[in-house]
Amino acid sequence: MGSSVYIAGAGVISGIGNNVAEHLRSFEQEEAGMDAITMLNTIHKGELPVAEVKLSNEELAAMTGLSSNTSRTALLSLVAAREALDDAAIPDFKSLRTGFVSANTVGGMDKSEDFFVDFLADNSKGKLRNVFDHECGSKTEIVADKLGISDYMTTISTACSSSANAIFYGARLIKNDLLDVVIAGGTDALTKFTLNGFNTLMILDKQLCKPFDEHREGLNLGEGAGYLVLVSEKVAKTLNKPVYCKLSGYNNSNDAYHQTASSPDGTGSYLAMKGALEKSGLKPADIDYINLHGTGTPNNDSAEGTAVKRLFDPHYPPMSSTKSYTGHTLGASGGIEAVFSVLAIKHGIIYPNLRFETQMSELPFQPETKFLKGQNINHVMSNSFGFGGNCTSLIFSRA
């Protein structure tokens, strides 16, 4: 196994911005991305708030050079992945062994939905190009091709932990000397199938979500993409600017309690956080900030909070759920929030948990409610917990 894996670049797009700079501005101004549905053609318009990226497919296509007929999942992916790669500015990039590890859960479902509108009305109609790239893996291939990456590519789809798993899988590829550079993270676009599915589960809030609040009602869905550029120690030494930090710890656990619900005692969450700490060689007291999974559903926040209490009691670091800004971006959330975590270290910031009012009765802590600058942030834990009990924690540390 090799030495440390470093973060050389970051890129992100979500409901609060189209790049890293816009996200930092939205955080500081405490501007959430949730609003009435405008892009998605759904019966839930005017009923359910979502955090849509504020660009049409045509605008995204113009930014990326892809066709506007491309799935929105791939369009969002290329915007963020390209920003991350440009940010890294790796010398002699083409001479290195490079990989693209990208996660998503909806694939080209948005285009398949377009197809079935016409097909169900008349089964001689419908554009077959809309279902040709339906599977999740095709989005990775489209973006890898545009980035010029052909050495290695793969797709991970483990529900809401998907892109966190992509990041630590990318790190393992580097540590085992299989690759020198990996662009890792994930993407997901809003679709009618997703919105209807979560609405059927009765876990969507018709108001703006309130993660970790006693009176939380559910989550708001969002969309976007987030990627980090992971590099080996050898590549890090060739960079013309400082790295953001290093990925010091990671762990995945599966509690297999329920298809969609977290175990009430937070077993999976606890094991993921505990394992990541052990991998990093850190103690709970070393963590300076936790980016909570914090969806805003009664079950998730209670389970995660119970696990945090079990591991960190009685000394709790500042923590918050940035889903209060971006909504729950599903397969993209781990990548987007990994970007937020490395930015917290670079800029010394802690993000507020918007709309928090009342501490949860079963927990002895509450999330941070103010945007804090000038903080001494050395170690950040980022949690991503998915359906089926697939739970992953990442730890980023100052290099």
Helices and strands as residue ranges (DSSP letters): E 6-13, H 20-28, H 57-64, H 72-88, G 93-95, E 98-103, H 109-121, H 129-132, H 136-147, E 152-156, G 159-161, H 162-175, E 181-188, H 192-200, E 224-231, H 233-236, E 245-254, H 267-280, G 284-286, E 289-291, H 298-312, E 319-320, H 323-326, G 330-332, H 333-347, E 379-386, G 387-389, E 390-397
